[in-house]
Amino acid sequence: METLLGIKGPDFVMLAADTTHARSIIVMKEDQNKIHKVSDNLLISTTGESGDTEQFTEFISKNIALYKMRNGYDLSPHAAAHFTRKNLAEYLRSRTPYQVFMFVAGYDPNEGPELTFIDYLANAKSLNYAGHGYGAVFASSIYDRYWHPNITQEEAYDVFKKCIVEIQKRLVVNLKNFNVAVVDKDGVRNLEPISAKSLAEYNAAA
């Protein structure tokens, strides 16, 4: 029932994730951060079984940090996505598979921005925009309508607002707040969260 959103622009990748942590019909907390800074040029957002998301994200983060310590440079976002998919695929064939859905997002000075969609079956695909969870169903048509190859960060943030308005209006589950982060040539930054309160006077049709 949780939702992850992602948009790739010409020189950035932006991620949004709800902050609700729920199990079955119980909401445990509403300030869960699902977007993790892995390195100066890499973000991972995760959803799925709560223990799996935390453990697998930390496993990937520490191994990418170890790679930098051994080699003196970071993995590119493209390489990090392949490393993540490979490990998820190996665990899928073990007795302890991870139930994790994720985005690997990053920026490389040579390769540019990268947004990789990965599901719990270790399917991986580089995309311009995507979503995980029930909320992604409502975001797909908005992405199709408003995304374009030269989209700016301001436009991408506004697209997230439009998506979240629809999610909060039509999804039976109440996802009040979304964290937003962006990665570009200047590194990783957290943007202003998008909440039901901040969208109270927002005109999604504009």
Disulfide bonds with the S-S distance in Angstrom:
none
